[in-house]
Amino acid sequence: MIEIKNVSKWYGPVQVLQNCSTTVQKGEVVVVCGPSGSGKSTLIKTVNGLETIQGGTILVEGLDVHSPKTKLPALRAKVGMVFQHFELFPHLSVTENLVIAQVKVLGRSAVDAEQRGLRMLERVGLMQHRHKYPGQLSGGQQQRVAIARALSMDPVVMLFDEPTSALDPEMVGEVLDVMVRLAKEGMTMMVVTHEMGFARKVADRVIFMDVGGRILADCAKDEFFSPSSARHPRTKDFLDRILTH
């Protein structure tokens, strides 16, 4: 589904991704973790062209994301993206937020788009809030609307960029519950997160990145969380710190 080959990126003189390579198979859930500044969010944003790259190749279903010939709006319709800060239109109702991209990008009629959007809203458990505006919802509810909006576009893969990091602790669970359901339903997912409980529960693979944008580990979930001495020392140090409390 996704193939990342030797991807490198710089911000001026600073290299933020260093020869990153990995794949995501159809139906696979891949969690990307690591310390702040390791390039996790940058990597996931390169998958749908929100960040450019200076080296390497990224393919989504065989389509070269960073080719000048690639029509990014059409690509992004297939690659759902859920951001840290929701990115809902504050002046539009929940239903209108679900409809607008379907009409503008996919060319659906307003009626069809609304029906599809409301089905996805039901899927995340928020149908009763369809007439409200984002400012009338909690952070967790807004993030669930953002997930419903992405699902309304019929994506082949979903990208999540730290979807719970801006939420109050009480709201994290409701968003993770939706993501767990999506994973169990077979949605292909690439998730940047610090939620190791989520990774242990549903990830097929875990990618660990370190400062400088290097992938130090890319392995099955059980191998990543095992107390193996074969792990990279930096990976072991990260897990020891994050799982201590």
N, C-alpha and C positions, 0 to 999 in steps of 0.2 A: 504493500500500500504506500509506504514512504521509504525512500532510499536516500540517505545522506552520505555523500562521499567526499572525504577530505575537505570539509568546509572550513574556511578561514575568514575572519573578519577583523578589521581594524577600525577604531575611532581615532583618526589622526595617527599619532605614533604608537598608540596603545593597542595591542592585539587582544581582542576579547574572545575570539574563537580560534582554536589552534588545531587544524587538521582533524576535525571531528567527523567520525564515520559511524553510522548505525543504521538499522532498518526497523521498520514496524510492519508486522504482517497483519493481514486482514483478521479482525476479531481480537487482536492482541491489545492488552493494556500495558503501556510502558510508563513508568514513573521516572522522572528526572529530578534528582535531588543534588544537594551540595551547598556549600556556604554562600553567603551573599557575595556578589561580585565574581561568581564563577562562570557566568555566561548562560545560565539556564534559560532565563526569559528571552535572551537574545536568540539562542538556538531555536526555541520553539516559534519565535516570530519570523525566522527565516523560512519556515516551512510553508507559510502562505504569502511570502513576499512582503511582509510588513517591515522587515529589515533586509537590506541588501547584503550581498556577500562579495568578497574580493577574490575568493578562491574556492574551487570545488564545485560540486553539482548537487542539486536536490531534485528528486523526482517524486511526484505524487501520481500514482497510477500510471507511471511511465511518462508523465508530462514534466518537462523541464521548467521548474518554477521560475527560474531567473533568466530564462531565455527572453530576448526582446520580442519574440513572436508570441509569447504567452499572454493571453488576455486575463489579467489578474482578477477582475470582477467575477468572471466565470469560474476561475479556480477557487476563489474565496467562497463562492456559493456552495462548493463541494466540501470545503474544509472549514467546519464550524470552529469558531474561536470564542472562548469565554475568558474575559479579562479579570484582573484583580479588582478593578473599580467599576464593574458592571457595564458602563458606557451606554446606558439607556438614554433615550431622548426625554428630558424632564418635562417638556411641554406637550408630550403625547401621552395618551392613556396607555395602559398595559396592552390592550388589544391593538391599538394603533402601532405600538412598538413592534408587535409581532407581525403586523401586516406589511409595513412599509417596504422592507427589503425584498419580500417575496414579489411584490408588485413591480418595484423599480428594477430589480436584478433578474428575477426569474420570469417576469412578464405574466404572472398569474392575475386573474381577475380579483377584484377586491373581495368578492363573495368567497371564492375558492381559498384565497389567502387567509381570510378570517376563519373559515372552517378548519383549515390546517393548523393555524396558530392556536385556536382554542383547544384543539385536540392535544397539542403539545402542552398547553397550559394546564389542562386536566392531568396530564402525565406527571407534571411536577407538583400537583396538588394545590393549585392556586386559582382554580376557575372562579371562585367567589370574589376574587379581586380584579376581575377583567376590566371593570370600568374605572378603577382607581388610577392615580398618577404615581410615578416612581417615588416622589417625595412623601407619599402616604404609606409607603411600605417600609418594613424593616430591611436592614442590609441583607439578611439571609433570603428574604422574599425577593428582593431585587435581583440577587444573583440567580435565583431559581427562574425568574422571568428571563434573564439573559440566557440561561441554558435552553429554555423553551424557544426563545427567538432563534438561537442557533439551530436547534432541531427542526424548526419549521422550514428550513432551507433544504431539508433532506440530505444532510452531509454524508459523505462516505467515511469521514474520520472527524473526530472532535479533538481540538487542542484546548488545554486548560492551563492558563498562566497564573499560578498561585491563586486559585479561585476563592480560598478561604482566608487569605492573609489579612484582608481589610475588614474582617467580620469580628464582632464581639464573640467571645468564646461560646456563649449560649447558642449562637446561630450557626456555628460551624457544622454541627451534626446534621442539620436539616439539608444543607447543601451536599455534604458527603453522602447522605442517604440516597439522594437523587443520582449521584455519580456512581454509587455502588450498583443501583438498579440498572443503569445504562450498561455498565460493564457486564453484568450478569445476562443482559439481553443480547450481548455480542457486539456492542458498539466498539469500533476501533478507536482507541484513545491514547493520547500522549499528554501526560499530566506533569507539570512542574509543581511540586509541592514539598512542604516540610512535614506533612501529615504521614508519619511513618506507620501509624495504625491502618490508614487507608491502603498504603503500599503493601503491608503485610496481608491485608484482607483480599485485595482484588488484583494486584499487579501480577502480570506474567513475568516481566523483566524489570530490573531497576538499573538506571544509568546514574553513575555518580560523577559529577564534574567538580573540578577544583579551580581555584583562582588562576586566571590566565587562560580559561576557556579550554581546558584539556579534559577529555573523557578518560578517567582513571579506572572505571569499572563499568562493565556492560554485561550483566549476567542474569540468570534466573533468580527470582525472588528468594527462593530457599537458600541458594548459594550466597546471596548478598547478606542475608541476615544470620547465616550460620556463624559460629564462633571459629571459623577456619583461620589458621595461621597463614594460609596461602593468600589471603586478601592483601591488597596494597596497604601499607601502613597508614597512609593518609585516610583511606576509606575506613579502616578500623578505628582510627582516632575520631573521625566524624561521628560514627555510630556510637562509640563509647560516650561521647559528649551529649549527643541528642537523645539517647535512650536511657541515660542515667536517672533522669527525674520522671 
